[in-house]
Amino acid sequence: MKPCVLSGPMRIGGLVLDNPLILAPMAGITQVPFRRLAREAGCAMVVTEMVSADGLVRGGQKTAELLRGHPAERPISAQIFGADPQIMREAARIVQDQGVDLLDINLGCSVRKVIRRGAGAALMREPQRLEAILKAVRAAVTIPLTVKMRSGWHPSGDQAVKAARMAEDCGVDAVAIHPRVAIQGFGGNADWSLIARLKESVSIPVVGNGDVRGPDDVLMMKRQTGCDAVMIGRASIGNPWIFAQALDLLRSKHPQSPDLSTRLQGILRYIDYAVGHFGETQAVRMMRSRLCWFVKGLPRCSRLRVAISRLKSRQEMEDGVRAYFEMVDSTGS
Ligand SMILES: Cc1cc2nc3c(=O)[nH]c(=O)nc-3n(C[C@H](O)[C@H](O)[C@H](O)COP(=O)(O)O)c2cc1C
């Protein structure tokens, strides 16, 4: 195995990332407010939720809205999915014109709606179509281009190795892998040995992903697989501080758990960013379910859910959050 650099900067095409930690794309979650928190916690790059190439090319307002970012979260990668090379090419141009830093193609989504259209993980079993897409998109944009894949459809992982080599040959600048087969959903374990195999198979950077549950796993994945960067998904939901903790570990420092004040300030910023991005009415509606992510594990966290379930304004929400944290603090937990 090639030696692995633990915490230093990494390069994807012409883009230099400060460190090897990336927020995974998560539909419905990795929107601007959450991405900003992740960047503030130290992750080097964020990715949009997956965006339909067809929707972009048709000029759909809701689809285009998914690409609207904030300067504070850059560098940002935009992920598109689709099955038609010409449409993917057009969509790639639209994404580049929006000023994003990097373009990612989804080869991993195994949701039935996406697979039925021949997109996402379906492309892993259609190498000719995949090649046509990669070539068309590569020719259309100058920003760095990446792909994010699953293992494919067979546990051997051979499809992933072939797709990664093809991507490299087509001029793709990095490959991210979540090593579960398409039909596996989130069951079983991610097969990290496939990340190591990909690292041996291509010379472009390999981003490892899957089952990083805590900061220690980042270190373990890097050491076990030699991957160039680690992408974190579910473990960051409500806990963007995992990036700060992982960075500490990578830099041989003792990782600090977020104290109550850090959590409170993070939630208040989350509300602020959400109101700024979505407007107060929509943001407050969204916050009713999302704020609970950030207090999971704290005493009587269900109280916060109940307290904010009917609130209608930003002020009320902030007051409700503050009152909850005062209660937690006064119980000495
Ligand atoms: C709610 C949710 C939404 C997701 N949406 C996307 C997506 O839009 N694009 C994508 O490539 N992967 C998506 N994923 C997969 C994640 O990016 C990641 O590959 C997967 O969660 C494994 O990483 P983890 O174990 O760190 O969560 C999603 C995962 C979750 C849980």
The ligand as an SDF file (V2000), in Angstrom:
LIG
                    3D

 31 33  0  0  0  0  0  0  0  0999 V2000
  -30.7450   10.6170    3.9150 C   0  0  0  0  0  0  0  0  0  0  0  0
  -29.6520   10.2750    2.9500 C   0  0  0  0  0  0  0  0  0  0  0  0
  -29.6290   10.8780    1.7040 C   0  0  0  0  0  0  0  0  0  0  0  0
  -28.6160   10.5700    0.7790 C   0  0  0  0  0  0  0  0  0  0  0  0
  -28.5840   11.2230   -0.4280 N   0  0  0  0  0  0  0  0  0  0  0  0
  -27.5510   11.0000   -1.2760 C   0  0  0  0  0  0  0  0  0  0  0  0
  -27.4260   11.7520   -2.4800 C   0  0  0  0  0  0  0  0  0  0  0  0
  -28.2120   12.6540   -2.7850 O   0  0  0  0  0  0  0  0  0  0  0  0
  -26.3620   11.4520   -3.2910 N   0  0  0  0  0  0  0  0  0  0  0  0
  -25.4490   10.4760   -2.9720 C   0  0  0  0  0  0  0  0  0  0  0  0
  -24.5000   10.2490   -3.7340 O   0  0  0  0  0  0  0  0  0  0  0  0
  -25.5470    9.7740   -1.8350 N   0  0  0  0  0  0  0  0  0  0  0  0
  -26.5560   10.0210   -0.9890 C   0  0  0  0  0  0  0  0  0  0  0  0
  -26.6090    9.3450    0.1940 N   0  0  0  0  0  0  0  0  0  0  0  0
  -25.5250    8.4080    0.5450 C   0  0  0  0  0  0  0  0  0  0  0  0
  -24.4380    9.1010    1.3390 C   0  0  0  0  0  0  0  0  0  0  0  0
  -23.8070   10.1080    0.5850 O   0  0  0  0  0  0  0  0  0  0  0  0
  -23.3620    8.1020    1.7930 C   0  0  0  0  0  0  0  0  0  0  0  0
  -22.7930    7.5000    0.6650 O   0  0  0  0  0  0  0  0  0  0  0  0
  -23.9320    7.0120    2.6920 C   0  0  0  0  0  0  0  0  0  0  0  0
  -24.8120    7.5600    3.6610 O   0  0  0  0  0  0  0  0  0  0  0  0
  -22.8120    6.2210    3.3790 C   0  0  0  0  0  0  0  0  0  0  0  0
  -22.0460    7.0580    4.1810 O   0  0  0  0  0  0  0  0  0  0  0  0
  -22.2410    7.1310    5.7980 P   0  0  0  0  0  0  0  0  0  0  0  0
  -22.1160    5.7200    6.3030 O   0  0  0  0  0  0  0  0  0  0  0  0
  -21.1540    8.0410    6.2600 O   0  0  0  0  0  0  0  0  0  0  0  0
  -23.6200    7.6720    6.0330 O   0  0  0  0  0  0  0  0  0  0  0  0
  -27.6200    9.6210    1.1110 C   0  0  0  0  0  0  0  0  0  0  0  0
  -27.6550    9.0140    2.3710 C   0  0  0  0  0  0  0  0  0  0  0  0
  -28.6420    9.3360    3.2850 C   0  0  0  0  0  0  0  0  0  0  0  0
  -28.6270    8.6910    4.6460 C   0  0  0  0  0  0  0  0  0  0  0  0
  1  2  1  0
  2  3  1  0
  2 30  2  0
  3  4  2  0
  4  5  1  0
  4 28  1  0
  5  6  2  0
  6  7  1  0
  6 13  1  0
  7  8  2  0
  7  9  1  0
  9 10  1  0
 10 11  2  0
 10 12  1  0
 12 13  2  0
 13 14  1  0
 14 15  1  0
 14 28  1  0
 15 16  1  0
 16 17  1  0
 16 18  1  0
 18 19  1  0
 18 20  1  0
 20 21  1  0
 20 22  1  0
 22 23  1  0
 23 24  1  0
 24 25  2  0
 24 26  1  0
 24 27  1  0
 28 29  2  0
 29 30  1  0
 30 31  1  0
M  END
$$$$
